[in-house]
Amino acid sequence: MNRRTLIYAVIIVIITFSLRASNNMIITTLPLIAKYYFHFSSILIGVISSLAMLSAFIASGLINSRLTSSIRRKVFITSAIIYSTVFPLFYFSNPYNVWLLTSLVGFSLGMIMPNIITSAGLFQDQRTRERMLSLYTLALSTSLIIGPLIESAILLKFTLFQAFIFFSILPALVAISSLLVKFPEEEENERVKVKVWKNPGFRISIFLNLMYALPFGTLTTFGGIYAVDSFHASYSLATALFGMFFATSFLGRLMMTILPPRDLGLPIWISASLTIIGLSAIFLSNSLILYIIALIILGIPHGLTYPTSLIALTRSFPEEERNVANSYFSATMTAFTSFVPIIISTIVNSIGIRYSFALLIPVSLAFFIGVLWNERSI
């Protein structure tokens, strides 16, 4: 890796780490605020959690994918500035303005994230490109370990609202770093038409992520509440548990960065197996220790599924088609995951959190079968 590539790798790491750490802080903290401060019902908690993802879907799928490279860069930088401005305002949130703040954050995220993925995959050399994509996902995992641990320490002395003030430095870094992110060179009058769904690599990426989307969405929305209500964990400990979950995710992505897989079959099978085992362990857990073990198990497929999907995606599309493919990939995932909290909150409201995890097992199996079916087409 030459000096210019190394410098750009640092830029990708900084913006990815800052964006994901701050965004995950919202995702995991907002349900706690909604339940214990705003006294929202389980269904309203699901709706407010879905709102950010729905806004991200609109930005990514309906707007970002239709823009030319030069315009997309301007919108990207503007969105990063909006994100850094809105984030600290959560300190002043109440049951009414939280809906607007969540929508703005989600929309900004939808304009930022797919462009980082595209930028990380601009390299012509396949090995360099896949290492950069794995490094991108490694930065995601690192942020998801360090972020919850920092917030856990903050919550020992400060409130959930005050934590947003401390984390506001990260969105500021996103805004600054956005000025240095590269965009692909495109002909302004040339619109690339890509039939993404007909590409089996795209379908594999979608089904592989959907296999884990429901379990992960359930964990981020109700995992902290489950720890507090079932095992009497403090807010600080409930937040720290996410750090343990993302620690094993980090290890999986570290291996993908050091040794990009030639055959994607192995990480796919490992992800599917451990997802089923982890969900079963949560359902059967009767103590905090067993719950922690289940989270550690589930962290591994979380670490493997996303980089595996991105590698499958980049191997399936030429450079000029990747922004469209990445935008539709991000849009499809955010569209699906935007409804996950609503679906899960409805189920949780009926049968409770524990049995909701059990219901996820056959759903994950169904999407895994979809992955295997599409592998036959490659």
Buried (B, 14 or more C-beta within 10 A) or exposed (E): EEEEBEEBBEBBBBBBBBBBBBBBBBBBBBBBBBBEBBEBEBBBBBBBBBBBBBBBBBBBBEBBBEBBBEEBBEBBBBBBBBBBBBBBBBBEBEBEEBEEBBBBBBBBBBBBBBBBBBBBBBBEEEEBBBBBBBBBBBBBBBBBBBBBBBBBBBBEEBEBBEBBBBBBEBBBBBBBBBEBBBBBEBEEEEEEEBEBEEBBBBBBBBBBBBBBBBBBBBBBBBBBBBBBBBBEBEBBBBBBBBBBBBBBBBBBBBBBBEEBBEEBEEBBBBBBBBBBBBBBBBBEBEEBEBBBBBBBBBBBBBBBBBBBBBBBBBBBBEBBBBBBBBBBBBBBBBBBBBBBBBBBBBBBBEEBBBEBBBBBBEBBBEBBEBBBEBBEEE
